[in-house]
Protein backbone atom coordinates (compact mmCIF):
# COMPACT_ATOMS: atom_id res chain seq x y z
CA UNK A 1 0.00 0.00 0.00
CA UNK A 2 1.32 3.44 -0.96
CA UNK A 3 0.29 6.78 0.52
CA UNK A 4 1.25 10.30 -0.55
CA UNK A 5 3.31 11.88 2.21
CA UNK A 6 3.06 15.68 2.34
CA UNK A 7 6.40 15.73 4.17
CA UNK A 8 8.31 14.11 1.30
CA UNK A 9 5.93 15.09 -1.51
CA UNK A 10 5.84 11.58 -2.90
CA UNK A 11 4.02 8.29 -2.60
CA UNK A 12 5.65 5.99 -0.09
CA UNK A 13 5.06 2.39 0.84
CA UNK A 14 3.05 2.32 4.04
CA UNK A 15 5.00 0.48 6.74
CA UNK A 16 3.76 1.12 10.29
CA UNK A 17 6.33 1.40 13.06
CA UNK A 18 4.73 -1.23 15.28
CA UNK A 19 1.91 -3.74 15.60
CA UNK A 20 -0.72 -0.98 15.83
CA UNK A 21 -1.16 1.88 13.36
CA UNK A 22 -1.12 5.09 15.41
CA UNK A 23 -3.32 7.65 13.68
CA UNK A 24 -4.16 11.22 14.73
CA UNK A 25 -6.53 13.52 12.83
CA UNK A 26 -7.23 17.10 13.92
CA UNK A 27 -10.77 17.48 15.20
CA UNK A 28 -13.30 20.29 15.15
CA UNK A 29 -13.54 23.51 17.11
CA UNK A 30 -17.09 23.10 18.48
CA UNK A 31 -18.50 26.62 18.32
CA UNK A 32 -21.04 25.93 15.55
CA UNK A 33 -22.61 23.08 13.59
CA UNK A 34 -20.37 20.94 11.39
CA UNK A 35 -20.53 21.60 7.67
CA UNK A 36 -19.85 19.53 4.55
CA UNK A 37 -16.18 20.50 4.62
CA UNK A 38 -15.90 18.67 7.95
CA UNK A 39 -17.84 15.75 6.49
CA UNK A 40 -15.38 15.52 3.59
CA UNK A 41 -12.32 15.23 5.83
CA UNK A 42 -13.78 12.79 8.34
CA UNK A 43 -15.30 10.56 5.65
CA UNK A 44 -11.89 10.29 3.99
CA UNK A 45 -10.04 9.36 7.17
CA UNK A 46 -12.86 7.01 8.17
CA UNK A 47 -12.34 5.16 4.88
CA UNK A 48 -8.58 5.07 5.44
CA UNK A 49 -9.11 3.51 8.83
CA UNK A 50 -11.68 1.03 7.48
CA UNK A 51 -9.31 -0.02 4.72
CA UNK A 52 -6.36 -0.44 7.08
CA UNK A 53 -8.52 -2.67 9.27
CA UNK A 54 -9.66 -4.60 6.19
CA UNK A 55 -5.97 -5.15 5.43
CA UNK A 56 -5.56 -6.66 8.89
CA UNK A 57 -3.97 -3.73 10.72
CA UNK A 58 -4.98 -2.75 14.21
CA UNK A 59 -5.60 1.00 14.32
CA UNK A 60 -5.47 3.29 17.32
CA UNK A 61 -7.27 6.42 16.15
CA UNK A 62 -7.34 9.68 18.12
CA UNK A 63 -9.25 12.83 17.19
CA UNK A 64 -9.39 15.84 19.46
CA UNK A 65 -11.90 18.55 20.26
CA UNK A 66 -10.40 22.05 20.36
CA UNK A 67 -12.78 23.34 23.02
CA UNK A 68 -10.59 26.35 23.93
CA UNK A 69 -10.49 28.96 21.19
CA UNK A 70 -11.09 32.63 20.41
CA UNK A 71 -14.17 31.78 18.32
CA UNK A 72 -15.64 29.72 21.14
CA UNK A 73 -15.13 32.52 23.65
CA UNK A 74 -16.65 35.13 21.34
CA UNK A 75 -19.67 32.96 20.46
CA UNK A 76 -20.35 32.03 24.10
CA UNK A 77 -20.18 35.67 25.18
CA UNK A 78 -22.54 36.68 22.37
CA UNK A 79 -25.03 33.96 23.39
CA UNK A 80 -24.68 34.71 27.09
CA UNK A 81 -23.69 31.15 28.01
CA UNK A 82 -20.54 29.48 29.30
CA UNK A 83 -17.94 28.13 26.91
CA UNK A 84 -18.54 24.67 28.39
CA UNK A 85 -22.27 24.81 27.64
CA UNK A 86 -21.56 25.97 24.09
CA UNK A 87 -18.95 23.33 23.32
CA UNK A 88 -20.95 20.48 24.84
CA UNK A 89 -23.93 21.43 22.67
CA UNK A 90 -21.92 21.29 19.46
CA UNK A 91 -19.88 18.23 20.46
CA UNK A 92 -23.16 16.36 20.88
CA UNK A 93 -24.29 17.64 17.48
CA UNK A 94 -20.97 16.53 16.00
CA UNK A 95 -21.51 12.96 17.17
CA UNK A 96 -25.07 12.98 15.81
CA UNK A 97 -23.80 14.19 12.42
CA UNK A 98 -20.94 11.68 12.23
CA UNK A 99 -23.17 8.78 13.26
CA UNK A 100 -25.69 9.77 10.60
CA UNK A 101 -22.91 9.74 7.98
CA UNK A 102 -21.89 6.23 9.10
CA UNK A 103 -18.49 7.50 10.25
CA UNK A 104 -17.19 5.04 12.81
CA UNK A 105 -16.26 6.58 16.13
CA UNK A 106 -12.55 6.80 16.87
CA UNK A 107 -10.89 5.29 19.92
CA UNK A 108 -10.22 8.46 21.92
CA UNK A 109 -11.72 11.97 21.73
CA UNK A 110 -9.63 14.11 24.11
CA UNK A 111 -10.78 17.63 24.88
CA UNK A 112 -8.20 20.38 25.08
CA UNK A 113 -9.77 21.80 28.26
CA UNK A 114 -9.15 18.50 30.07
CA UNK A 115 -5.47 18.23 29.08
CA UNK A 116 -4.10 21.50 30.50
CA UNK A 117 -1.71 19.90 33.06
CA UNK A 118 -0.01 17.88 30.31
CA UNK A 119 0.23 20.94 28.06
CA UNK A 120 1.98 22.83 30.86
CA UNK A 121 4.55 20.03 31.13
CA UNK A 122 5.29 20.20 27.41
CA UNK A 123 5.56 24.00 27.46
CA UNK A 124 7.87 23.87 30.50
CA UNK A 125 10.01 21.29 28.73
CA UNK A 126 10.37 23.53 25.69
CA UNK A 127 11.29 26.51 27.89
CA UNK A 128 13.87 24.44 29.80
CA UNK A 129 15.50 23.32 26.54
CA UNK A 130 15.66 26.85 25.14
CA UNK A 131 13.04 26.31 22.43
CA UNK A 132 10.53 28.64 24.06
CA UNK A 133 10.58 31.83 26.11
CA UNK A 134 8.23 33.72 28.42
CA UNK A 135 7.06 37.25 27.74
CA UNK A 136 4.54 39.66 29.24
CA UNK A 137 1.72 38.27 27.11
CA UNK A 138 2.50 34.55 27.32
CA UNK A 139 5.00 31.95 26.19
CA UNK A 140 6.26 31.69 22.61
CA UNK A 141 8.04 29.02 20.59
CA UNK A 142 11.34 30.28 19.22
CA UNK A 143 11.24 29.25 15.53
CA UNK A 144 14.90 30.16 14.95
CA UNK A 145 15.85 27.43 17.42
CA UNK A 146 14.55 24.70 15.10
CA UNK A 147 16.68 24.30 11.95
CA UNK A 148 14.01 22.06 10.39
CA UNK A 149 11.20 24.57 10.74
CA UNK A 150 9.28 24.78 7.46
CA UNK A 151 9.99 21.21 6.31
CA UNK A 152 6.31 20.23 6.01
CA UNK A 153 5.24 23.26 3.97
CA UNK A 154 8.59 23.16 2.14
CA UNK A 155 9.37 26.81 2.76
CA UNK A 156 12.16 28.65 4.50
CA UNK A 157 11.67 31.17 7.30
CA UNK A 158 12.20 33.98 4.80
CA UNK A 159 9.32 32.69 2.64
CA UNK A 160 6.79 32.26 5.44
CA UNK A 161 4.14 34.84 6.29
CA UNK A 162 4.61 36.18 9.82
CA UNK A 163 2.10 35.16 12.47
CA UNK A 164 -0.42 37.81 13.48
CA UNK A 165 -0.90 36.45 16.99
CA UNK A 166 0.82 38.08 19.95
CA UNK A 167 2.27 41.53 20.39
CA UNK A 168 5.62 43.25 20.27
CA UNK A 169 7.03 40.95 22.93
CA UNK A 170 7.97 38.32 20.35
CA UNK A 171 11.62 37.82 19.39
CA UNK A 172 10.73 36.88 15.82
CA UNK A 173 7.60 37.60 13.81
CA UNK A 174 7.05 33.87 13.15
CA UNK A 175 7.26 32.85 16.81
CA UNK A 176 3.93 31.35 17.84
CA UNK A 177 2.06 31.24 21.13
CA UNK A 178 2.26 28.21 23.40
CA UNK A 179 0.55 29.97 26.30
CA UNK A 180 -1.59 33.11 26.14
CA UNK A 181 -1.86 35.45 29.09
CA UNK A 182 -5.37 35.77 30.54
CA UNK A 183 -7.71 38.49 29.35
CA UNK A 184 -10.65 39.79 31.32
CA UNK A 185 -13.80 37.70 30.93
CA UNK A 186 -12.05 34.73 29.31
CA UNK A 187 -11.64 31.24 30.78
CA UNK A 188 -8.16 30.76 32.21
CA UNK A 189 -5.97 28.35 34.12
CA UNK A 190 -3.02 28.79 36.43
CA UNK A 191 0.53 28.26 35.14
CA UNK A 192 4.15 29.06 36.04
CA UNK A 193 3.77 32.08 33.74
CA UNK A 194 0.58 33.37 35.26
CA UNK A 195 -3.06 32.73 34.46
CA UNK A 196 -3.93 32.09 30.85
CA UNK A 197 -4.85 29.46 28.30
CA UNK A 198 -2.96 27.29 25.81
CA UNK A 199 -2.25 28.16 22.21
CA UNK A 200 -3.95 26.12 19.49
CA UNK A 201 -0.91 24.23 18.24
CA UNK A 202 0.32 22.96 21.62
CA UNK A 203 -3.06 21.32 22.23
CA UNK A 204 -2.73 18.82 19.40
CA UNK A 205 0.93 18.06 20.08
CA UNK A 206 0.22 17.31 23.72
CA UNK A 207 -2.78 15.10 23.04
CA UNK A 208 -1.01 13.17 20.26
CA UNK A 209 2.07 12.62 22.44
CA UNK A 210 -0.03 11.56 25.42
CA UNK A 211 -2.35 9.10 23.71
CA UNK A 212 -0.19 7.78 20.84
CA UNK A 213 3.41 8.32 21.89
CA UNK A 214 6.37 10.28 20.58
CA UNK A 215 6.16 9.04 16.98
CA UNK A 216 2.89 8.53 15.11
CA UNK A 217 2.32 6.55 11.94
CA UNK A 218 -0.29 8.84 10.34
CA UNK A 219 -1.21 12.45 11.05
CA UNK A 220 -4.06 13.82 8.99
CA UNK A 221 -6.20 16.85 8.33
CA UNK A 222 -7.24 19.30 5.65
CA UNK A 223 -4.70 21.01 3.39
CA UNK A 224 -5.47 24.31 5.11
CA UNK A 225 -3.80 22.92 8.25
CA UNK A 226 -0.37 22.30 6.67
CA UNK A 227 0.78 25.77 7.69
CA UNK A 228 0.86 26.99 10.34
CA UNK A 229 -0.87 24.34 12.45
CA UNK A 230 0.86 21.13 11.39
CA UNK A 231 4.17 22.86 10.78
CA UNK A 232 4.08 24.13 14.34
CA UNK A 233 3.02 20.75 15.68
CA UNK A 234 6.09 19.12 14.16
CA UNK A 235 8.44 21.77 15.50
CA UNK A 236 7.26 21.78 19.10
CA UNK A 237 6.73 18.01 19.28
CA UNK A 238 10.13 17.01 17.93
CA UNK A 239 11.94 19.70 19.94
CA UNK A 240 10.20 18.59 23.14
CA UNK A 241 10.66 14.82 22.75
CA UNK A 242 13.86 14.75 20.72
CA UNK A 243 12.24 12.01 18.61
CA UNK A 244 12.13 12.37 14.82
CA UNK A 245 9.76 11.95 13.08
CA UNK A 246 6.82 13.16 15.13
CA UNK A 247 4.67 11.57 12.38
CA UNK A 248 5.97 9.26 9.67
CA UNK A 249 3.20 9.93 7.11
CA UNK A 250 1.38 13.26 6.77
CA UNK A 251 -1.89 13.00 4.82
CA UNK A 252 -3.91 16.03 3.80
CA UNK A 253 -7.26 16.08 2.04
CA UNK A 254 -8.29 18.68 -0.51
CA UNK A 255 -10.84 21.33 0.37
CA UNK A 256 -14.51 21.64 -0.48
CA UNK A 257 -15.44 24.60 -2.67
CA UNK A 258 -18.57 26.35 -3.85
CA UNK A 259 -17.57 27.56 -7.30
CA UNK A 260 -14.30 29.44 -6.87
CA UNK A 261 -14.66 29.89 -3.11
CA UNK A 262 -13.76 27.60 -0.25
CA UNK A 263 -16.83 26.43 1.66
CA UNK A 264 -16.74 28.44 4.89
CA UNK A 265 -18.88 30.37 7.33
CA UNK A 266 -17.12 33.65 6.48
CA UNK A 267 -18.05 33.26 2.79
CA UNK A 268 -21.71 32.77 3.64
CA UNK A 269 -21.88 29.52 1.66
CA UNK A 270 -21.90 27.17 4.63
CA UNK A 271 -23.93 23.99 4.22
CA UNK A 272 -24.31 22.12 7.47
CA UNK A 273 -24.27 18.35 7.59
CA UNK A 274 -27.76 18.44 9.06
CA UNK A 275 -29.01 20.48 6.10
CA UNK A 276 -27.35 18.16 3.61
CA UNK A 277 -28.80 15.05 5.26
CA UNK A 278 -32.24 16.65 5.05
CA UNK A 279 -31.98 16.46 1.26
CA UNK A 280 -29.59 13.61 0.49
CA UNK A 281 -28.79 10.21 1.91
CA UNK A 282 -25.60 9.53 3.84
CA UNK A 283 -24.55 7.13 1.08
CA UNK A 284 -24.95 9.84 -1.57
CA UNK A 285 -22.85 12.29 0.45
CA UNK A 286 -20.14 9.67 0.99
CA UNK A 287 -20.19 8.72 -2.70
CA UNK A 288 -19.92 12.41 -3.63
CA UNK A 289 -16.84 12.83 -1.45
CA UNK A 290 -15.18 9.57 -2.49
CA UNK A 291 -15.82 9.98 -6.22
CA UNK A 292 -12.99 12.52 -6.21
CA UNK A 293 -9.44 11.68 -5.11
CA UNK A 294 -8.95 12.74 -1.52
CA UNK A 295 -6.04 15.10 -2.32
CA UNK A 296 -8.05 16.97 -4.97
CA UNK A 297 -10.36 19.94 -4.35
CA UNK A 298 -14.05 19.12 -4.55
CA UNK A 299 -16.74 21.48 -5.80
CA UNK A 300 -20.18 21.25 -4.24
CA UNK A 301 -23.30 21.24 -6.41
CA UNK A 302 -26.78 19.93 -5.86
CA UNK A 303 -26.70 18.38 -9.32
CA UNK A 304 -23.64 16.33 -8.37
CA UNK A 305 -25.31 15.04 -5.22
CA UNK A 306 -28.50 14.22 -7.11
CA UNK A 307 -26.39 12.17 -9.54
CA UNK A 308 -24.78 10.37 -6.60
CA UNK A 309 -28.21 9.57 -5.21
CA UNK A 310 -29.10 7.88 -8.49
CA UNK A 311 -25.80 6.01 -8.40
CA UNK A 312 -26.50 4.77 -4.87
CA UNK A 313 -29.88 3.49 -6.04
CA UNK A 314 -28.23 1.50 -8.84
CA UNK A 315 -25.84 -0.10 -6.38
CA UNK A 316 -28.64 -0.77 -3.89
CA UNK A 317 -30.82 -2.49 -6.47
CA UNK A 318 -27.91 -4.68 -7.54
CA UNK A 319 -27.09 -5.55 -3.94
CA UNK A 320 -30.58 -6.46 -2.77
CA UNK A 321 -32.53 -7.66 -5.80
CA UNK A 322 -33.26 -11.38 -5.95
CA UNK A 323 -31.45 -13.70 -8.32
CA UNK A 324 -32.52 -16.67 -10.40
CA UNK A 325 -32.35 -20.39 -9.67
CA UNK A 326 -29.39 -21.25 -11.90
CA UNK A 327 -25.74 -21.51 -11.05
CA UNK A 328 -23.60 -18.57 -9.92
CA UNK A 329 -21.64 -17.37 -12.94
CA UNK A 330 -20.38 -13.94 -11.86
CA UNK A 331 -16.61 -14.06 -11.32
CA UNK A 332 -16.08 -11.71 -8.39
CA UNK A 333 -12.30 -11.96 -7.94
CA UNK A 334 -11.39 -9.53 -10.78
CA UNK A 335 -13.64 -6.86 -9.27
CA UNK A 336 -12.20 -7.39 -5.81
CA UNK A 337 -8.69 -7.21 -7.26
CA UNK A 338 -9.44 -3.93 -9.05
CA UNK A 339 -10.94 -2.48 -5.89
CA UNK A 340 -7.93 -3.42 -3.77
CA UNK A 341 -5.41 -2.23 -6.36
CA UNK A 342 -7.14 1.15 -6.44
CA UNK A 343 -7.20 1.49 -2.65
CA UNK A 344 -3.55 0.42 -2.42
CA UNK A 345 -2.61 3.27 -4.77
CA UNK A 346 -2.90 6.21 -2.36
CA UNK A 347 -6.52 5.48 -1.49
CA UNK A 348 -7.81 5.92 -5.05
CA UNK A 349 -11.49 5.76 -4.17
CA UNK A 350 -12.76 6.96 -7.60
CA UNK A 351 -11.28 3.84 -9.23
CA UNK A 352 -12.51 1.66 -6.36
CA UNK A 353 -16.03 3.02 -6.89
CA UNK A 354 -15.76 2.33 -10.64
CA UNK A 355 -15.07 -1.33 -9.78
CA UNK A 356 -18.22 -1.38 -7.63
CA UNK A 357 -20.39 -0.06 -10.45
CA UNK A 358 -18.93 -2.54 -12.92
CA UNK A 359 -19.67 -5.37 -10.48
CA UNK A 360 -23.22 -4.06 -10.04
CA UNK A 361 -23.70 -4.04 -13.81
CA UNK A 362 -22.47 -7.64 -14.01
CA UNK A 363 -24.86 -8.66 -11.23
CA UNK A 364 -27.80 -7.14 -13.07
CA UNK A 365 -26.80 -8.84 -16.34
CA UNK A 366 -26.48 -12.26 -14.71
CA UNK A 367 -29.74 -11.86 -12.83
CA UNK A 368 -31.59 -10.87 -15.98
CA UNK A 369 -30.33 -14.08 -17.55
CA UNK A 370 -31.71 -16.14 -14.67
CA UNK A 371 -28.46 -16.88 -12.82
CA UNK A 372 -27.88 -16.77 -9.08
CA UNK A 373 -25.96 -13.71 -7.86
CA UNK A 374 -25.67 -14.33 -4.10
CA UNK A 375 -21.86 -14.41 -3.97
CA UNK A 376 -21.52 -11.38 -6.20
CA UNK A 377 -23.98 -9.45 -4.06
CA UNK A 378 -22.03 -10.35 -0.93
CA UNK A 379 -18.86 -9.13 -2.57
CA UNK A 380 -20.56 -5.87 -3.57
CA UNK A 381 -21.85 -5.29 -0.05
CA UNK A 382 -18.49 -6.18 1.50
CA UNK A 383 -16.49 -3.83 -0.70
CA UNK A 384 -19.07 -1.06 -0.32
CA UNK A 385 -18.82 -1.43 3.45
CA UNK A 386 -15.09 -0.59 3.28
CA UNK A 387 -16.19 2.76 1.83
CA UNK A 388 -18.81 3.09 4.55
CA UNK A 389 -21.71 2.67 2.12
CA UNK A 390 -24.75 0.94 3.58
CA UNK A 391 -26.44 0.72 0.16
CA UNK A 392 -29.84 1.28 1.67
CA UNK A 393 -29.87 -2.00 3.60
CA UNK A 394 -31.79 -0.58 6.54
CA UNK A 395 -34.16 1.42 4.33
CA UNK A 396 -34.75 -1.52 2.01
CA UNK A 397 -35.54 -3.80 4.92
CA UNK A 398 -37.85 -1.34 6.62
CA UNK A 399 -39.77 -0.61 3.43
CA UNK A 400 -40.11 -4.27 2.55
CA UNK A 401 -41.14 -5.67 5.92
CA UNK A 402 -44.90 -4.83 5.72
CA UNK A 403 -45.14 -6.41 2.26
CA UNK A 404 -43.24 -9.51 3.35
CA UNK A 405 -45.55 -9.94 6.34
CA UNK A 406 -48.56 -9.54 4.04
CA UNK A 407 -47.26 -12.19 1.61
CA UNK A 408 -46.57 -14.58 4.48
CA UNK A 409 -50.10 -14.03 5.74
CA UNK A 410 -51.51 -14.78 2.26
CA UNK A 411 -49.29 -17.89 2.00
CA UNK A 412 -50.48 -19.16 5.37
CA UNK A 413 -54.10 -18.72 4.30
CA UNK A 414 -53.39 -20.63 1.08
CA UNK A 415 -51.80 -23.47 3.03
CA UNK A 416 -54.79 -23.67 5.36
CA UNK A 417 -56.97 -23.99 2.27
CA UNK A 418 -54.61 -26.69 0.90
CA UNK A 419 -53.62 -24.53 -2.07
CA UNK A 420 -50.02 -25.64 -1.71
CA UNK A 421 -48.95 -24.89 -5.27
CA UNK A 422 -49.78 -21.19 -4.94
CA UNK A 423 -48.26 -21.12 -1.46
CA UNK A 424 -45.02 -22.56 -2.84
CA UNK A 425 -44.91 -19.90 -5.54
CA UNK A 426 -44.89 -17.21 -2.87
CA UNK A 427 -42.10 -18.99 -1.02
CA UNK A 428 -40.07 -19.32 -4.23
CA UNK A 429 -40.61 -15.68 -5.16
CA UNK A 430 -39.47 -14.53 -1.72
CA UNK A 431 -36.45 -16.81 -1.98
CA UNK A 432 -35.45 -15.07 -5.20
CA UNK A 433 -35.42 -11.84 -3.17
CA UNK A 434 -33.04 -13.44 -0.65
CA UNK A 435 -35.81 -13.86 1.92
CA UNK A 436 -35.83 -17.27 3.63
CA UNK A 437 -38.96 -18.64 5.33
CA UNK A 438 -38.92 -21.04 8.26
CA UNK A 439 -42.19 -22.78 9.15
CA UNK A 440 -42.46 -23.71 12.83
CA UNK A 441 -45.20 -24.64 15.30
CA UNK A 442 -45.22 -21.04 16.56
CA UNK A 443 -45.79 -19.72 13.05
CA UNK A 444 -43.72 -18.72 10.03
CA UNK A 445 -40.54 -16.75 10.61
CA UNK A 446 -38.46 -15.05 7.93
CA UNK A 447 -35.00 -13.54 7.53
CA UNK A 448 -32.78 -12.05 4.87
CA UNK A 449 -30.19 -14.36 3.40
CA UNK A 450 -26.70 -12.92 2.92
N, C-alpha and C positions, 0 to 999 in steps of 0.2 A: 504494500500500500504506500502511495506517495502523496504527500501533502505539500502545498506551497507555503514556504516559511518566509514571512515578511522580513525576518532578520537577515536572511541570506539572499532573498529575492530569487529563489529557485525552488523547484520541486525536490523534495528529499524523501528518501525511504523512511517510513515511520517505524522507529524502533524505540519502544518505551524503555525507561531506565530501570524499571523493576517489574515485579509481578502485576502491579496495579497501575493503570494509566491515571496519572494525577492531572486533573483538568480543572481550570479556573476560568470562568467567564464573568466579566463585569456585569453587575446587576443594575437595576433601575434606581433612580432617585424618586421615591414615592411621594410626590407633591401634587400629582394629577393622574388621570386615567392613562393607561398604556395605549399607545397607538400602533398602527400597522408597521411602523419602523421597528418598534420593539418586537412585534410578532415575527418579522423577517429574521432578525438576529437569533431569537431563541428557538425558532423552528429549525434553522440551519444547524445550530449546535446540538439540538435535540436529535437530529438525524445523524450527526457525527457520532454522538454517544451510542445511539441505537445500532449503528453499523459496527462500531468497535465491539459492542457486546455480541452482535451477530458473529463477528470474527473470532469470538472466544476470549476477548480481553475482559478483565475486571476493570471497572472505571469508578474512580472516586471523584465525584463532580461537585464542585463548590461554586456557589453564585451568591454574591453579597447583596445587601440592601444598603444604599448610601442614605441613611436616615438622619444625617447631619449635613446641612447644605444651606447656602444663602437663599435659594429658591424656596426651600421648605420653610425657613424662618419668615420670609416675606409673605408667603401664602397663608401661613398660620396666623400671623399678625393681622392680615387683611380680613380673615374669616373670624377672628376673635376666639380662636381655640388654641390649645397647646400643640406644640410640634409633634408630641407623641400621639395625640388624638388624630391629627392629620395623617401622619405616616401609617398608623395602624389601619386607618380607613382604606388607604390606597394600596397597602400591602395585601389586605384581604381581597380587594378588587383584582389585584395582580394575579393572585392564585386562582380566582374564579375565571379570569380570562385565559390563563395558561391551561387550566384543566379543560376548558371548553375547546381549545385548539388541539387537544390531545398531546400536549407537551408534557412528557414525564417529569415528575418532580425530581430535583437534584438531591444529593445526599445531605448537604448542609447549606443552610441559608443564614449566615451570620449577619447581624446588624451592627453597623459601625458604632452606634451609641452604646452597645454592650461590650465593646472591645477596647475601650479607652485605656485601661491599665496596660494592656499589651502594646498599644501604640506608643505610650509614654516610654516603655522600655526600649523600643526600637529608636525613637527620637533621641533618647539619652545615649544609646550606643553610638549613634551617628555623631553626636556632639563630642563624645569622649574620643572618637577616632579622628576628629578634625574635619569630618565631612559636612558638619552643620554648625551653625552659630546662633546665639541668642541675640535679639535686638529688642528695642522698646515695644515693637508691635508683634513680637512672636519669635518663632525659630525658623530659620531658613536653611535649605540645602545649598551647599556651596558647589555649583556646577563645575567650576574650574578645578575642583579637587578630583574629578572623575575624568580620566583621559578618554574613556570610551563613550562619554555622553554624546548622544546623537546617532548611535549606531543602529537603532531601530528605524528611525526616519531617514537615515542615510544623509545627514546634513551635519555640517560643522557648526560650532558655536557662532561663527560669524554669519552663517546663513539663516540662523533661527530667529524668529520674531520674539522680541523680549516679552516676558510675562507682564501682565497689567496688574497682577495682584501685589499687595504690599505697598509700602511707601518708600521714602528716601533712605530708610535704614538698611536697605539691601546693599551688599558689596558689589553685586553684579546684576545687571538687569534681568538675566535669565534665572537667577536664584528663585526657588519656589518655596512656598510656605509648607512647613511641616506642622507648625502649631500657630494658631492665630489668637492674639490677645483678645480678651473678652470685650464686648461692646455692650452698652446698656440695653437691657431688654432682650438679650439673646441668651439661649441656653449655654451654660459653661461648666467646666470641670476644673478641679484643682490640678496644678502641675508644678514641677520645680521652677518653672518660668512664669508663674502666676496663673490666674484663672484664664481659661480660654477654651478653644475647641480645636480638633485636629483639622489639618488640611485634607483635601480630597484624595490626593495621591497616596499619602501614608496609610490611609484606611485599607486600600486594596492590598498593598504590600504586606501589612501586618496580618490581615486575615488569610492571605494565601500562605504566608510563612507558617502561621499557627496551625492551620488545618491540613496543609499538604506538604509542608517541609520546605527546605531551602532551595530545592530545584524541582520545578514542575515539568511535566511532559508537554502539556498544551495550555497556552493562555490565549483566550479569544475575546473578541468584541468587534464592534463596528470600526470601519476605516477612519472614522472621525476621532477615534481614541488613540490612534498611533502616536500623535503628538498633540498636546504634551503629556497626556495621562500615562500611556504605556511607556513612553520614553523615561518619564520620571520614576515610574515603578521599577524599571530595570536598574536605574542608577542607585536609588536608595536601598533597594533590596540587596544588590550585589555588594555595595559598599558596606552595608551592615553585617551581612553574613560572611562575606569573603568567598562565597561560593559562586562560581560561574559555570553554566548559565543559570540565571534565575528561572527562565523557561526555555526549554529546548526548541519548541515549535511555537511560533506566533502566527495565529490564524485571524484574519480580519475579513469580515463580510462587507460587500458593497452596500451602498445606501439606497433607500427608497426615495423616489422622486415623484413629483407631480409636475409633469412637463419639464421645464428647465430648472425648477426649484426643488431643493431637498424638502421632504415632508417634515414639517416642524410646526410647533405651536406659534413661534414668532412669525411665520409666513402666513398664518391663518388658514392653512390647508390641512390641518390635523384631522385624521380619521381615526377614531378610537376603535379598539378591537371590538368593543361592545356594539358600536354602530355597524361595523363590518359584518359581525356575526348576525345582526338583525336582518341582513340582506343576502348573505352568502353562507354556505356551509363551511364548517371547519376544513373539510377535505378540499374544497375549492380554493380556500385561502392558502392551504399548504401547497397545493399543486401549483398555484400562481407563483409562490415564492420559489419552489424547487424547480420550476420549468426554466429558470435562468440560473447560470452558474453562480455559486455563492459569492465569488469575488467581483462579479459584475454589478453595475448599478441596475436598479429595477424601477421601471416607470409604472405608477399606478394608473389604471383606467377601469371603469366599470365594465367596459366591453371585454377587456381581458379576463376579468373575473367571471363574467357571464359565460365566456368560452370555456373556462376551466370547470364551471358547473356542469356544462354539457359533457365535457370530458370525463368528469367523475361519474356521471350517469352511465356512460358507455362502459367504464370499468366495472361499475356496480352490477350492471345487467349481465356482463360476462361472468362475474364472480358468483352470482347467486341464481342465475337461471338454470333450470333443470336440463339434464342431458338425455341422450337416447339410451337404448338398451344394448347397443353393440359394444364392441371392444373399445378400449381407450387407445386412440391413435396419435394424440398430440404428444410430440416429443418435447418435453419441458426443459431438458438440460441446456440446449443452446440459448434459450431465453434467460435462464438463470446465469449462465456463463457471461452473457452480454451485460446483464445487470451488475454482476460482481466486477467485471472488468471496468465498467464505467465508474463505479464507486471507488475502486482502487486507484483510479486516476484523479486524485485531488477532488474526490467527492463530486464527480460529474453527474449530478442528479438529472440534468436534461436528457442525457443519453440513457440513464437508468429508467427514466419515465418512458422514453421511446420504446424500450424493451417491454415494458408493461403493456403498452398499447398494442404492440405487435402480438404479444401473447394473447391479449383479449380478442384480437381479430381472429387468431387461429382457433380459439375456443369457440367463438361464434360460428366459424366455418364448419368445424367438426360437429357441433351440435346440430346445425342445420342439415347435415348429412346423416344424422341419426346415431352418431357415435357418443359414447360416454366421455365426459370431460371432468370427472371428479378430481383426478390427480392434477390436471392443469389448473383447475380452479383453486386447489389448495396451494399450488405454487404461486398463482397470482395473488392470493390473499397474503401469503407469507412474505413475498417480496414487497407488497404494498405496505405491510405492517412495518417494515424497516424504515420506510419513509413516513411512518405515522399516519397512513391513510386507513381509515376504517372501512371505506367503500360502502357506506350506508348500511352496514350489517345491522346495527341497532334499529335504524329507521325501517329497514326492510322487514325485520322481524316484527316490529310493533304494528306496522301496517297490515301485515299478512295474517297475524294471529286471529282476528275475528273471522276471517274467511276460512281459515283452516278449521277452526272450531265448528263453523257452520257446515262445512263439508263432512267432517267427522260425524256430526249429528245426523246429516242426511244418510251417510253410510250405515250408521247404526240402525236407523229406521228401515233401510233396505234389507239389512241382515235379519231384522226381526220379522220382516215380511217374506223371508226366504228368497229375496231377489239377489242372490249371491254374485251373479255375473256383473250386475251394475255396481254392486258394492266393491267388487274387485277392481273395476275400472277406476273408481275413485282412489283406491289405494295405489294403483299403478301410476295414476296421474300425479299424485302427491309424491310418490317415490322419484319421479322424473324431476321434481322440484327440490330434491334432496331432503324431503320430509319423510321420516320413518315412523310408522305406526306400530304400536305394541298393544295387542289386545290382552287384557287381564280381567280377573273376576271383579276388580273394582271399577272397570271401565276401560276405555281406550285412551292410552297416553301417546303423545307424539313428541318428536324432537328433530332438530336439524342435524343432518349428516354432514360431516366435514371430511 
